[in-house]
Amino acid sequence: MGKVSISEIDPLELAHKRPEWSAVAPLTRGQKFFSALALIALVAALVMAPMKTVQILIAVCTAIYVVMTLYKFVVIRASASPSAIIRFTPEQIAARDAAGPWPMYTILIPMYKEPETLRQMVAALQKMDYPKDKLDVQFLLEEDDTLTLSAAARLEMPQGFRVTKIPESFPRTKPKACNIGLHLAEGKYLVIYDAEDLPETDQLKKAVMAFESSPENVACVQSRLNYYNPRQNLLTRWFTAEYSAWFDLQLPGLAALGAVIPLGGTSNHFKTDILQKLMGWDAYNVTEDCDLGVRLGRAGYTTRMLETTTWEEACSVFRFWIKQRTRWQKGYIQTWFVHMRRPFRLLRELGLVNFFHYQMLVGGVTFSVLVNPFFWGMALGWFIFKPVGLDGLFPGPVFAAGAFCLFIGNFVFIYINLLGCCKRRNDGLMWASLLTPLYWMMMSYSGWRAFIQFFRAPFVWEKTQHGLVKKA
């Protein structure tokens, strides 16, 4: 691979060459037209037949809730399959050590104004059980980030470690920095770590073995993520339970089902050449990992889960958590609209089953956080005020389905978190999972904040605040 200078790299290549796959335009003209048409039709229906229209809306939403609940059942059941996650024993790793040299591995660490985590990250990477002469480590630092650049200059970087300065330009996002690092990558494989990550030391070797033992169309191997500060406060307990359920149960279940997988933002391992072929990440999408997982699926590639963990810092401050979750949910909205620009083409490329997975995983998440407050309000109004006419909005079958969602569905979602805690042997967090409805309220608040921000400031990147553990 020839040397490339940063000035020759276009970090917005996807937006320039394949704008239809980029969030550079949040909504296309056609999407704006159909959205306006749907809104006009809804308002007209509410004016002409308000009771019937609300009945239909409630019935549709309730049906979606039922489908999502049953979908969760299927995914969690699939997580017990032997194909849900790739595992390697120490003996297998030792045998691979003796079989021949390990390939060059690129590690990208995008950072911005995080000098306090730099030394920890260097130390964590030095502990990796991988040949030091086969590591290509890039710290991706913005050229105006004098604090982190100064901290890096004071460190004596080990062999294979280097700082890549990211020129200041719009948009100021993590995927834009990663695209520059991708063009400069020297490794056959590539992984991204966040600034505060502590990956298990044998993770790179396991990732190489996963690629070597998998079919050619496996382009990504996703590691599990969890937190090293789960008991810092109630928020970190909720966050850890959620991550345990997502990475230890739901994502493995999706992998076993062969589903398109919304990637995590870190510890996803790629075949570098395939990632370059796909033009990297969308610099305009603030949840670029979810979008890339869908684009991999559309291009005919698959993602597998790997039994190894990267430990991260759970956000422990409410206002920072809201900003982080707003960005994630805004990115899901961006991703849904981008890939639904041509729904029939998406259906053809993903196939019917994966198209359904996509709607549940990306559209369903957005739907639930936005609609939940309305159903909570109706339930609260029913139990407290018992207003006349409210029961007319729930005909028999709809009431039965709603009751199923209220009692069975909510139990399932809480139980999944409890299972995640059990799987991680975090029994001390299980009591916090019983308070998960409060966490859902926070998610809905950030979801509506994300929805508004999608129209007002689609490319604003509300950065996650790290280094809060020692300040707690």
C-alpha positions, 0 to 999 in steps of 0.5 A: 500500500503506497504512502498517502499524504493527508492533503490527498485524502478526502474524508468525505468520499462517501458523501461526494461519490455516493451521496444517496448513502450519506446523511449529508442531506438529512431528507431528500426532496421526495422524503420531505414531500411524502412526510408533508403529505402524510402530516396533512393527511393525518391532520385532515383525518383528525379534523374529520373523524377524530375518534376513529383516527385516534383508534386506528393510530393506537391500534397500529402502534399497539400492533407494532409494540406486540411485534417488537415484544415477540421479536425480542423473544426470538432474538434472545432465544437465538442467543443460546445458539452455538453460532451466536458468538465465536469463541477461542480457547487459550490452547487454540490461541497458542496453536495459532501462535505456533502456526505462523506470523500474525498479520499487521493490525491497524488500531485507530483511536480518535480523541478530542480534548481528552489528554487525561485518557491518553496515558491510560490508552497507551498503557492498555495498548502496550499490554496487548498480547500481539507482536509489537512489530505488527501494530500500526497504532494511530492516535487521531487528534484534531489539529486545534486540540492543543491539550491532547497534542501537547500531552502526546508530545510529552509521551514517548510513543512506543514502536508502531505508535504515531499521532495523525493530525486531523485538519480542521474542517466541517463536519467535526465528527469522529467518522471524518477523523477515522476516514483519514486514519483508514486511508493511512492504515497499514494493517490487513485488519483494523479496529477502532478503540475509544479514548477510555477503552480497556480491551482484553489483551488477547482481543486482536489475536481472537479477531484474526482467528475469527476472520481466518476461520470465517467465510470470506463474506464476514467483513466485521467482527464485533467485540462485546462492550461493558463497563468498568464502573458499573456501581458508581451510581444508579445511572451507571448501573442502568447503563451497564445492565443495558449494555450487558443485555445488548452485547451479551444477549441481543447482538449474539442473537442477531448474529445467530439469526444472520441479521444485519447488525447495528455496530457498536462505536468501538471494538469493531474489527474490520478487513481493511480492504473491504472497509476502504472499498465501502469508502469508510464511514459516513462523516455526516452520520453521528451514529456512523457505526450503526450506518456502517453495519447496514451498509455492510449488509447491503453490500452482501457482507456479514458481521459476527460477534466475538467472545472478548470484552472491551471495558469502557467508562459508563457515563455517570452524569445525567446531563452528559448521558442525555447528550450522548444518548441524543447523539446516538438516537439522532444517528439512528434517525439519520440512518433510517431515513438514509437507507429508506430513500429507496425502500424497494432497493433496500428490500432487494439488497437486504432480503425480506428477513433482513429488511424486517430486522432493519425496521425493528432494530433501527426504526423500532428503536426510534418509534418506541422512544418517541411514542412511549410518553403518549402511552404512558400518559394515557395509562396514567390518565386512565388509572388516576382520572378515569376520563369518560371516553378514553376506554372507547379508544381501546376496542376489545382486541386493541385493549387485549394487545395493549394489556399484553404489552403493558404487563408481558412486554414490559416484563420481557424488556426488564427481564432481558436486562436481568438476564444480561446482569446474570450473564455478566455475574453482576447480581448486584445490579439486578435491583437497579434493573427493576427501576428500568422504567425510569431509565426508559423515561430518560431515553424518551426525553433524549429521543425527542431531543434527538428528533428535534435536533435532527431537523435543527442541527443534524450534524452537531456532535455532542461528544461523550465526556470521559474521565469522570470515574475519579471525579465521582 
